[in-house]
Amino acid sequence: MVRQSEFPYLADWIAILLRWVMLIAATLMLAFSIGGNWAFVVLIALGVGWNLASSSLAINNRRLVFHRPINVTVDLLISLGMFLASGGERGPLFWIGLYALLSGAIYYEWRGSLGVALLLSLLQGGAYYSHSGGNLEGLLLLGRTVAFNLLTGALLGMLSTRLIGAVRKRYQAQLAIRREAERKAQQRERRRIQTFYDMVETLGGTLNHQVVLDAALDLSLAALSEEADILSLVSVVLMFREEGLAIATARGLPPVDQNLVLQAREGTLAEILQRGEPQILTQPAQDPQLGRLVALQNCRSAFCLPLVRGMQVFGAMLFAHPDPNFFTPDRCELLEIISHQVTIALQNARLFQQLEEERQRLIETTEEAHKKLARDLHDGPTQSISAIAMRLSILRKTLEKSHINGQVAEELQQIEALARRTTEEIRHMLFTLRPLILESEGLIPALKVMCEKMWALYQQKVTLDADPDVVKHLDPNRQTIVFYIIEEAVNNARKHAEASEIRVRIRFLPREQEIAFVEIADNGKGFDPKEVSTNYEHRGSLGMVNLRERTELLNGLLYIDSAPGKGTRVYVVIPLTETAAERLHRGLIGTREKV
């Protein structure tokens, strides 16, 4: 029965206003002319009640079904009743048909006003003929009333057509403005949500402190730019260093402020870091610490946020603007959300840094263990076996001079050869445990020596193709790990692949200067990597486990491509920078396709 609109019905409000005017005018005129009239009072009360009901609907932007014809019909009946109750064409309210004419003109423009004028005139004429004898005076008065109705209807029709047309255009323009404002608000909200999504993705996907801080300011400015002019905005991230709060990154800061170090012992900085709550400043230039920033001298408002999580205090974020009313509650809430995400990202980055430091200590500890084991082997078993071989050689020569049984001499010669071979193998183990040439000359010379030893000891052909530019990007510790990975993969191929050739390549990943890859390929019998991986707990060899663990020390990725009868290729993808490591592990680089 009732329908509701999002916008007000202007025609209803105009009709309601005109009804009130007509009701008041009719009441005043009748009061001064004929005094009390109960029929007329009842009709006025009905008109007032109907107009109050219409006002209630209009206030709530509601309409009845068939709202316009119902309104025109009710107004026509009330106007006809007041016409008859006030004396008809002889009474002072012969013009009261205007009450219905206005509704018809408002709701149906010229068609409505003329239609109501004709219908009202017919009804008034019928009432006249039913109550009078049709005398000449009455006919003249009736003619006056009909003429008034028709002329007024025509005039109102012309005026209402223009008025309603203008109101309709203005109304449509206002609706268009409102819809456009709502569309822009929705766009801003979508952009804000997208900004939050980008912020979470960016800050959650990086473990680099500087990237986190730069992204925090860029995202803050991007979010604020949707609502305000940020050309005059100063934004700063302060991080704790040994000497105090140093400027880690900033936007809109002059060079004179870049190297400034602030102490968080007084003023706003001390307060927000102690309480862990952000604070708005109305005169940031008067702050004992922040006032040292030249960029804040022209700023009349600032918003300072602590970067604190639990017991960890990282620093603070500062935003300042010349407009004293710039930092509204919505903007402050937006910046608080960003600061919370930045704090979480900084905590993750610090944990990652601690993990990297622990990994570096593990590498150093492993290297020291290798060096100690190499020293112990060199000073102990190697010397002993070498002495045994020498003494066996002396004993064999002595027995030959004494013309002792030749079989004994031959056996001693075999034992001597075995001892010398064992000595060479131990020395090769010493080389792999602590390749001194790796420490003194670098990775490529060490790999060349390894290839030579493989041929000398095992008659295993190993070819090397290494790019010196790649090796230059590896620090000594990482070169050592790469050496062990290659040595482990080559030994695995020598022992199990039955290959005639093993190839070692070190190159940059195609179209990537921050990512290297190492390839160890053989033309041997191959194997099923899945089957080997599932049965590894029952195997004595730990070759694949060692490869994976050492690759993880490089923060890299390991791929093994093999199949029975098709040889084996071991790929190790090595990021050379922290940025490359993030892209690599976030899947932004298709490494399998490129290698």
C-alpha positions as CSV (number, residue, x, y, z in Angstrom):
1,M,0.0,0.0,0.0
2,V,2.9,2.4,0.7
3,R,6.1,2.7,-1.3
4,Q,9.3,4.5,-0.2
5,S,11.9,6.5,-2.1
6,E,15.4,7.4,-1.2
7,F,14.8,11.0,-2.1
8,P,11.9,13.4,-1.1
9,Y,8.8,13.9,-3.3
10,L,8.9,17.7,-4.1
11,A,5.4,17.7,-5.6
12,D,4.0,16.4,-2.3
13,W,5.7,19.2,-0.3
14,I,4.5,21.9,-2.7
15,A,0.9,20.5,-2.5
16,I,1.0,20.3,1.3
17,L,2.2,23.9,1.6
18,L,-0.5,25.2,-0.7
19,R,-3.2,23.2,1.2
20,W,-2.1,24.9,4.5
21,V,-2.3,28.3,2.8
22,M,-5.8,27.6,1.4
23,L,-7.1,26.1,4.7
24,I,-5.9,29.1,6.7
25,A,-7.4,31.5,4.1
26,A,-10.7,29.7,4.0
27,T,-10.9,29.5,7.8
28,L,-10.2,33.2,8.3
29,M,-12.6,34.4,5.6
30,L,-15.4,32.2,6.8
31,A,-14.8,33.3,10.4
32,F,-15.2,37.0,9.5
33,S,-18.1,36.4,7.1
34,I,-20.6,33.9,8.5
35,G,-19.3,32.9,11.9
36,G,-19.5,29.4,13.2
37,N,-20.6,26.6,10.9
38,W,-20.3,23.0,12.1
39,A,-20.3,21.4,8.7
40,F,-17.6,23.8,7.6
41,V,-15.6,23.1,10.8
42,V,-15.8,19.4,10.1
43,L,-14.5,19.9,6.6
44,I,-11.7,22.1,7.8
45,A,-10.8,19.4,10.3
46,L,-10.8,16.7,7.6
47,G,-8.6,18.9,5.5
48,V,-6.2,19.5,8.3
49,G,-6.1,15.7,9.2
50,W,-5.5,14.8,5.6
51,N,-2.7,17.3,5.2
52,L,-1.1,16.1,8.4
53,A,-1.2,12.5,7.1
54,S,0.3,13.7,3.8
55,S,3.0,15.5,5.7
56,S,3.8,12.4,7.7
57,L,4.2,10.4,4.5
58,A,6.3,13.2,2.9
59,I,8.6,13.4,5.9
60,N,9.4,9.7,5.5
61,N,9.7,9.9,1.7
62,R,6.7,7.7,1.3
63,R,3.7,7.6,-1.0
64,L,0.5,5.7,-1.2
65,V,-0.3,3.5,-4.2
66,F,-2.2,5.7,-6.7
67,H,-1.0,8.6,-4.5
68,R,-1.6,11.4,-7.0
69,P,-5.2,10.5,-8.0
70,I,-6.1,9.9,-4.3
71,N,-4.8,13.3,-3.3
72,V,-6.6,15.1,-6.2
73,T,-9.9,13.3,-5.4
74,V,-9.8,14.0,-1.7
75,D,-9.0,17.7,-2.3
76,L,-11.8,17.9,-4.9
77,L,-14.3,16.5,-2.4
78,I,-13.1,18.7,0.4
79,S,-13.3,21.8,-1.8
80,L,-16.7,20.9,-3.0
81,G,-17.9,20.3,0.5
82,M,-16.6,23.7,1.7
83,F,-18.2,25.4,-1.3
84,L,-21.6,24.0,-0.4
85,A,-21.1,24.6,3.4
86,S,-20.2,28.2,2.9
87,G,-23.3,29.0,0.9
88,G,-22.4,27.8,-2.6
89,E,-22.2,30.3,-5.4
90,R,-23.8,33.0,-3.1
91,G,-21.3,32.4,-0.3
92,P,-18.0,34.1,0.3
93,L,-16.0,31.0,-0.6
94,F,-17.2,30.6,-4.2
95,W,-13.5,30.6,-5.1
96,I,-12.7,27.6,-2.8
97,G,-12.4,25.4,-5.9
98,L,-8.9,26.8,-6.0
99,Y,-8.1,24.3,-3.2
100,A,-8.6,21.4,-5.7
101,L,-7.3,23.2,-8.7
102,L,-3.9,23.7,-7.1
103,S,-3.6,19.9,-6.4
104,G,-4.5,19.1,-9.9
105,A,-2.0,21.6,-11.3
106,I,0.8,20.4,-9.0
107,Y,0.3,16.7,-9.7
108,Y,-0.8,16.7,-13.4
109,E,0.2,20.3,-14.6
110,W,-2.2,21.9,-17.2
111,R,-4.1,18.7,-17.9
112,G,-4.8,18.3,-14.2
113,S,-5.8,21.9,-13.6
114,L,-8.2,22.0,-16.6
115,G,-9.6,18.6,-15.8
116,V,-10.3,19.5,-12.2
117,A,-11.8,22.9,-13.3
118,L,-14.2,21.2,-15.6
119,L,-15.2,18.4,-13.2
120,L,-15.6,20.9,-10.3
121,S,-17.8,23.2,-12.4
122,L,-20.0,20.3,-13.4
123,L,-20.4,19.2,-9.8
124,Q,-21.1,22.8,-8.6
125,G,-23.6,23.3,-11.4
126,G,-25.4,20.0,-10.5
127,A,-25.5,21.1,-6.9
128,Y,-27.0,24.4,-7.9
129,Y,-29.8,22.9,-10.1
130,S,-30.7,20.4,-7.4
131,H,-31.2,23.1,-4.7
132,S,-32.5,26.1,-6.7
133,G,-35.1,26.9,-9.3
134,G,-32.7,28.2,-11.8
135,N,-33.3,31.9,-11.3
136,L,-31.3,34.4,-13.3
137,E,-29.4,35.8,-10.3
138,G,-28.3,32.3,-9.3
139,L,-27.3,31.5,-12.9
140,L,-25.2,34.6,-13.1
141,L,-23.4,33.8,-9.8
142,L,-22.9,30.2,-10.9
143,G,-21.5,31.5,-14.2
144,R,-19.1,33.7,-12.2
145,T,-18.0,30.6,-10.3
146,V,-17.5,28.5,-13.4
147,A,-15.7,31.2,-15.1
148,F,-13.4,31.6,-12.1
149,N,-12.7,27.9,-12.1
150,L,-11.9,27.7,-15.8
151,L,-9.8,30.8,-16.0
152,T,-7.9,30.0,-12.8
153,G,-7.5,26.4,-14.0
154,A,-6.0,27.6,-17.3
155,L,-3.7,30.1,-15.5
156,L,-2.6,27.5,-13.0
157,G,-2.0,25.0,-15.8
158,M,0.4,27.4,-17.5
159,L,2.2,28.4,-14.3
160,S,2.4,24.8,-12.9
161,T,3.8,23.5,-16.2
162,R,6.7,26.0,-16.0
163,L,7.0,25.6,-12.2
164,I,7.0,21.8,-12.1
165,G,9.2,21.6,-15.1
166,A,11.8,23.9,-13.4
167,V,11.4,22.0,-10.1
168,R,11.8,18.7,-11.9
169,K,14.9,19.9,-13.7
170,R,16.4,21.2,-10.5
171,Y,15.3,18.1,-8.6
172,Q,16.9,15.9,-11.3
173,A,20.1,18.0,-11.2
174,Q,20.2,17.6,-7.4
175,L,19.7,13.9,-7.8
176,A,22.5,13.7,-10.3
177,I,24.8,15.7,-8.0
178,R,23.9,13.4,-5.1
179,R,24.4,10.2,-7.2
180,E,27.7,11.6,-8.4
181,A,28.7,12.4,-4.9
182,E,27.7,8.9,-3.8
183,R,29.6,7.4,-6.8
184,K,32.7,9.4,-5.9
185,A,32.3,8.3,-2.2
186,Q,32.1,4.7,-3.3
187,Q,35.1,5.1,-5.5
188,R,37.0,6.7,-2.6
189,E,36.0,3.9,-0.4
190,R,37.0,1.3,-3.0
191,R,40.4,3.0,-3.4
192,R,40.8,3.2,0.3
193,I,40.1,-0.6,0.6
194,Q,42.5,-1.2,-2.3
195,T,45.1,1.0,-0.5
196,F,44.6,-1.1,2.7
197,Y,44.9,-4.3,0.6
198,D,48.1,-3.0,-1.1
199,M,49.4,-1.9,2.3
200,V,48.9,-5.3,3.9
201,E,50.3,-7.0,0.8
202,T,53.4,-4.7,0.6
203,L,54.2,-4.5,4.3
204,G,53.4,-8.2,4.9
205,G,55.4,-9.3,1.9
206,T,58.7,-7.6,2.6
207,L,61.3,-8.2,5.3
208,N,63.5,-5.2,4.5
209,H,63.4,-2.4,7.0
210,Q,63.9,0.4,4.5
211,V,61.3,-1.0,2.1
212,V,58.8,-1.2,4.9
213,L,59.4,2.5,5.9
214,D,59.3,3.9,2.4
215,A,56.2,1.9,1.6
216,A,54.5,3.2,4.8
217,L,55.0,6.8,3.8
218,D,54.0,6.2,0.2
219,L,50.8,4.3,1.2
220,S,50.0,7.0,3.8
221,L,50.3,9.8,1.2
222,A,48.3,7.8,-1.4
223,A,45.5,7.2,1.1
224,L,45.4,10.9,2.2
225,S,45.6,12.2,-1.4
226,E,42.1,10.9,-2.0
227,E,40.6,13.4,0.5
228,A,43.0,16.3,0.7
229,D,45.8,18.4,-0.7
230,I,49.0,16.8,0.4
231,L,51.5,19.0,-1.4
232,S,52.3,20.8,1.8
233,L,52.2,17.7,4.0
234,V,55.5,16.8,5.8
235,S,55.9,13.1,6.7
236,V,58.7,11.6,8.6
237,V,59.6,8.2,10.0
238,L,62.0,8.3,13.0
239,M,63.8,5.1,14.0
240,F,65.9,4.5,17.1
241,R,69.6,4.3,16.6
242,E,72.5,4.3,19.1
243,E,72.5,8.1,19.3
244,G,68.8,8.6,19.4
245,L,65.8,9.0,17.0
246,A,67.2,9.3,13.5
247,I,65.3,10.1,10.4
248,A,65.0,6.8,8.5
249,T,62.9,8.2,5.6
250,A,60.9,11.3,4.9
251,R,58.8,13.2,2.4
252,G,58.8,17.0,2.1
253,L,61.8,17.4,4.4
254,P,64.6,19.9,3.5
255,P,68.3,18.7,3.4
256,V,69.1,20.6,6.6
257,D,66.8,18.2,8.5
258,Q,67.9,15.0,7.0
259,N,70.8,14.2,9.4
260,L,69.0,15.5,12.5
261,V,68.9,13.2,15.6
262,L,66.2,13.8,18.2
263,Q,66.2,12.6,21.8
264,A,62.9,11.2,23.1
265,R,63.5,12.4,26.6
266,E,60.9,15.3,26.6
267,G,58.1,16.7,24.7
268,T,55.6,14.8,22.5
269,L,58.0,12.1,21.4
270,A,58.7,11.1,25.0
271,E,55.0,11.1,25.8
272,I,53.7,9.0,22.9
273,L,56.5,6.5,23.3
274,Q,55.8,6.1,27.0
275,R,52.0,5.9,26.7
276,G,52.0,4.1,23.3
277,E,49.2,6.4,22.0
278,P,49.2,8.9,19.1
279,Q,48.8,12.6,19.7
280,I,47.8,15.7,17.8
281,L,49.8,18.8,18.1
282,T,48.4,22.3,17.4
283,Q,51.8,24.1,17.4
284,P,54.5,21.5,16.5
285,A,57.2,24.2,16.1
286,Q,56.9,24.9,19.8
287,D,57.7,21.3,20.8
288,P,61.2,21.1,22.5
289,Q,62.3,18.3,20.2
290,L,60.1,18.5,17.1
291,G,60.7,22.3,16.9
292,R,64.3,21.6,15.8
293,L,62.9,20.5,12.4
294,V,62.9,23.4,10.0
295,A,60.2,21.8,8.0
296,L,57.7,22.2,10.9
297,Q,58.1,25.9,11.3
298,N,55.2,26.7,8.9
299,C,53.0,23.8,10.1
300,R,50.1,24.5,12.4
301,S,49.1,21.0,13.1
302,A,50.9,17.6,13.4
303,F,50.0,14.0,14.2
304,C,52.6,11.9,15.9
305,L,52.2,8.1,16.1
306,P,54.4,5.7,18.1
307,L,55.8,2.5,16.5
308,V,55.5,0.3,19.5
309,R,54.4,-3.3,19.9
310,G,54.6,-5.0,23.2
311,M,57.9,-4.3,24.8
312,Q,59.5,-3.4,21.4
313,V,59.9,0.3,20.6
314,F,60.9,1.0,17.1
315,G,60.4,4.7,16.7
316,A,57.7,7.1,15.6
317,M,55.8,8.4,12.5
318,L,55.2,12.2,12.2
319,F,52.8,14.0,9.8
320,A,52.5,17.8,9.8
321,H,50.5,20.3,7.7
322,P,50.0,24.1,7.6
323,D,46.2,23.7,7.9
324,P,45.3,23.6,11.6
325,N,42.2,21.4,10.9
326,F,44.0,19.0,8.5
327,F,44.0,16.0,10.9
328,T,40.4,15.1,11.1
329,P,39.2,12.0,13.0
330,D,38.9,10.0,9.8
331,R,42.4,10.8,8.6
332,C,43.9,10.1,12.1
333,E,42.1,6.7,12.1
334,L,43.5,6.0,8.7
335,L,47.1,6.9,9.8
336,E,46.7,4.8,12.9
337,I,45.8,1.7,10.9
338,I,48.8,2.2,8.7
339,S,51.1,2.7,11.7
340,H,49.9,-0.6,13.3
341,Q,50.6,-2.4,10.1
342,V,54.1,-0.8,9.9
343,T,54.8,-1.9,13.4
344,I,53.9,-5.5,12.6
345,A,56.0,-5.4,9.5
346,L,59.0,-3.9,11.4
347,Q,58.6,-6.7,14.0
348,N,58.6,-9.3,11.3
349,A,61.6,-7.7,9.6
350,R,63.5,-7.6,12.9
351,L,62.7,-11.3,13.5
352,F,63.9,-12.1,10.0
353,Q,67.1,-10.1,10.7
354,Q,67.7,-12.0,13.9
355,L,67.1,-15.3,11.9
356,E,69.6,-14.2,9.3
357,E,72.1,-13.4,12.0
358,E,71.6,-16.8,13.5
359,R,72.0,-18.4,10.1
360,Q,75.2,-16.5,9.6
361,R,76.5,-17.7,13.0
362,L,75.5,-21.3,12.0
363,I,77.5,-20.9,8.8
364,E,80.5,-19.6,10.7
365,T,80.2,-22.4,13.3
366,T,80.0,-25.0,10.5
367,E,83.0,-23.6,8.8
368,E,84.9,-23.6,12.1
369,A,84.0,-27.2,12.6
370,H,85.2,-28.1,9.1
371,K,88.5,-26.3,9.7
372,K,89.0,-28.1,13.1
373,L,88.2,-31.5,11.5
374,A,90.5,-30.8,8.7
375,R,93.3,-29.8,11.1
376,D,92.7,-32.9,13.1
377,L,92.7,-35.2,10.0
378,H,95.9,-33.5,8.8
379,D,97.7,-33.7,12.0
380,G,96.5,-37.3,12.9
381,P,95.3,-40.0,10.5
382,T,96.9,-38.4,7.4
383,Q,100.4,-38.3,8.9
384,S,100.0,-41.8,10.4
385,I,98.9,-43.4,7.1
386,S,101.7,-41.5,5.3
387,A,104.2,-42.9,7.8
388,I,102.8,-46.4,7.4
389,A,103.2,-46.2,3.6
390,M,106.8,-45.0,4.0
391,R,107.7,-47.8,6.4
392,L,106.0,-50.4,4.2
393,S,108.1,-49.1,1.3
394,I,111.3,-49.4,3.3
395,L,110.3,-52.9,4.5
396,R,109.5,-54.0,0.9
397,K,112.9,-52.8,-0.4
398,T,114.7,-54.5,2.5
399,L,112.9,-57.8,1.8
400,E,113.8,-57.5,-1.9
401,K,117.5,-57.1,-1.0
402,S,117.3,-60.1,1.3
403,H,115.8,-62.2,-1.5
404,I,112.7,-63.1,0.6
405,N,109.7,-64.8,-1.1
406,G,108.4,-62.6,-3.9
407,Q,104.8,-63.1,-2.9
408,V,105.5,-61.4,0.3
409,A,107.1,-58.4,-1.5
410,E,104.1,-58.2,-3.9
411,E,101.6,-58.2,-1.0
412,L,103.6,-55.5,0.8
413,Q,103.6,-53.5,-2.5
414,Q,99.8,-53.7,-2.7
415,I,99.5,-52.6,1.0
416,E,101.8,-49.7,0.2
417,A,99.7,-48.7,-2.8
418,L,96.5,-48.9,-0.8
419,A,98.0,-46.8,2.0
420,R,99.1,-44.2,-0.6
421,R,95.7,-44.2,-2.2
422,T,94.0,-43.8,1.2
423,T,96.3,-40.8,1.8
424,E,95.3,-39.2,-1.4
425,E,91.6,-39.7,-0.6
426,I,92.0,-38.3,2.9
427,R,93.8,-35.3,1.3
428,H,90.9,-34.9,-1.1
429,M,88.6,-35.0,1.9
430,L,90.8,-32.3,3.6
431,F,90.4,-30.2,0.4
432,T,86.7,-30.5,0.5
433,L,86.5,-29.8,4.2
434,R,88.8,-26.8,4.1
435,P,89.7,-25.8,0.5
436,L,92.5,-23.3,1.3
437,I,92.5,-22.2,-2.3
438,L,88.8,-21.1,-1.9
439,E,89.8,-18.9,1.0
440,S,92.8,-17.4,-0.9
441,E,91.8,-17.3,-4.6
442,G,88.0,-17.7,-4.6
443,L,85.3,-20.1,-5.8
444,I,86.2,-20.6,-9.5
445,P,89.9,-21.7,-8.8
446,A,88.6,-24.0,-6.0
447,L,86.1,-25.6,-8.4
448,K,88.8,-26.1,-11.0
449,V,91.0,-27.9,-8.5
450,M,88.0,-30.1,-7.5
451,C,87.5,-31.0,-11.2
452,E,91.2,-32.0,-11.5
453,K,91.1,-34.1,-8.3
454,M,87.9,-35.9,-9.5
455,W,89.8,-36.9,-12.7
456,A,93.0,-37.8,-10.9
457,L,91.4,-39.9,-8.1
458,Y,88.3,-41.3,-9.8
459,Q,88.8,-40.8,-13.5
460,Q,85.5,-38.8,-13.4
461,K,85.3,-36.0,-16.1
462,V,83.9,-32.8,-14.6
463,T,83.6,-29.7,-16.8
464,L,83.2,-26.2,-15.4
465,D,81.5,-23.1,-16.9
466,A,81.3,-20.3,-14.4
467,D,80.6,-16.6,-14.9
468,P,83.1,-14.5,-12.9
469,D,80.6,-11.6,-12.6
470,V,78.2,-13.9,-10.8
471,V,80.9,-15.0,-8.3
472,K,81.8,-11.4,-7.6
473,H,78.3,-10.9,-6.1
474,L,78.9,-13.7,-3.6
475,D,80.6,-13.0,-0.3
476,P,83.2,-15.5,1.0
477,N,80.7,-17.4,3.2
478,R,78.2,-17.8,0.4
479,Q,81.0,-18.9,-2.0
480,T,81.9,-21.6,0.5
481,I,78.3,-22.8,0.7
482,V,78.1,-22.9,-3.1
483,F,81.3,-24.9,-3.3
484,Y,79.9,-27.5,-0.8
485,I,76.6,-27.7,-2.8
486,I,78.5,-28.3,-6.1
487,E,80.9,-30.8,-4.4
488,E,78.0,-32.7,-2.8
489,A,76.1,-32.9,-6.1
490,V,79.2,-33.9,-8.1
491,N,80.0,-36.6,-5.6
492,N,76.4,-37.9,-5.7
493,A,76.6,-38.1,-9.5
494,R,80.0,-39.8,-9.3
495,K,78.8,-42.4,-6.9
496,H,75.4,-43.2,-8.2
497,A,74.8,-41.9,-11.7
498,E,77.5,-43.9,-13.6
499,A,77.9,-40.8,-15.8
500,S,80.7,-40.3,-18.3
501,E,80.5,-36.5,-17.9
502,I,79.3,-34.1,-15.2
503,R,78.8,-30.4,-16.1
504,V,78.8,-27.5,-13.7
505,R,77.4,-24.1,-14.7
506,I,77.2,-20.8,-12.8
507,R,75.2,-18.1,-14.4
508,F,72.8,-15.2,-13.9
509,L,69.1,-16.1,-14.3
510,P,68.0,-14.9,-17.8
511,R,66.9,-11.2,-17.6
512,E,67.8,-11.1,-13.9
513,Q,71.0,-9.5,-12.6
514,E,70.1,-10.0,-9.0
515,I,69.5,-13.8,-9.1
516,A,72.1,-16.5,-10.0
517,F,71.7,-20.2,-10.6
518,V,74.0,-23.2,-10.3
519,E,73.4,-26.2,-12.5
520,I,75.0,-29.6,-12.0
521,A,74.0,-32.0,-14.8
522,D,75.1,-35.5,-15.7
523,N,74.4,-38.0,-18.5
524,G,74.0,-40.9,-16.1
525,K,71.2,-43.4,-15.5
526,G,69.0,-41.0,-13.6
527,F,66.4,-41.8,-10.9
528,D,62.9,-41.0,-9.6
529,P,63.2,-38.0,-7.2
530,K,59.8,-38.7,-5.6
531,E,60.6,-42.3,-4.9
532,V,64.0,-41.4,-3.4
533,S,62.5,-38.7,-1.2
534,T,59.8,-41.0,0.2
535,N,62.3,-43.7,1.2
536,Y,65.0,-41.4,2.5
537,E,64.7,-42.4,6.1
538,H,65.8,-46.0,5.1
539,R,68.8,-44.8,3.1
540,G,72.3,-44.3,4.4
541,S,73.1,-41.4,2.1
542,L,72.1,-37.8,3.1
543,G,73.1,-36.2,-0.2
544,M,69.7,-34.6,-1.1
545,V,69.2,-33.5,2.5
546,N,72.5,-31.8,2.5
547,L,71.7,-30.1,-0.7
548,R,68.4,-28.7,0.6
549,E,69.9,-27.6,3.9
550,R,72.8,-25.8,2.3
551,T,70.4,-24.2,-0.3
552,E,68.3,-22.9,2.6
553,L,71.4,-21.3,4.1
554,L,71.6,-19.2,0.9
555,N,67.9,-18.4,1.1
556,G,67.6,-20.0,-2.3
557,L,65.5,-22.7,-4.0
558,L,66.5,-26.2,-5.1
559,Y,65.1,-28.1,-8.1
560,I,66.0,-31.6,-9.0
561,D,65.0,-32.8,-12.5
562,S,65.7,-36.5,-13.2
563,A,64.1,-39.6,-14.6
564,P,65.4,-43.2,-15.0
565,G,67.5,-43.3,-18.1
566,K,67.5,-39.5,-18.7
567,G,70.3,-38.2,-16.5
568,T,70.0,-35.8,-13.6
569,R,70.0,-32.0,-13.4
570,V,70.3,-30.2,-10.1
571,Y,69.4,-26.5,-10.1
572,V,70.1,-24.1,-7.2
573,V,68.6,-20.6,-7.6
574,I,70.4,-18.1,-5.4
575,P,69.1,-14.5,-4.7
576,L,72.0,-12.0,-4.6
577,T,70.0,-9.2,-2.8
578,E,67.3,-9.1,-0.2
579,T,64.9,-7.6,-2.7
580,A,65.6,-10.5,-5.1
581,A,65.0,-13.0,-2.2
582,E,61.6,-11.5,-1.5
583,R,60.6,-11.6,-5.2
584,L,61.9,-15.2,-5.4
585,H,60.0,-16.5,-2.4
586,R,56.8,-14.6,-3.2
587,G,56.7,-16.4,-6.5
588,L,57.2,-13.3,-8.6
589,I,59.9,-15.0,-10.7
590,G,59.2,-18.0,-12.8
591,T,62.5,-19.8,-11.9
592,R,61.7,-23.2,-13.3
593,E,60.8,-21.9,-16.7
594,K,63.9,-19.7,-16.8
595,V,66.5,-22.2,-15.7
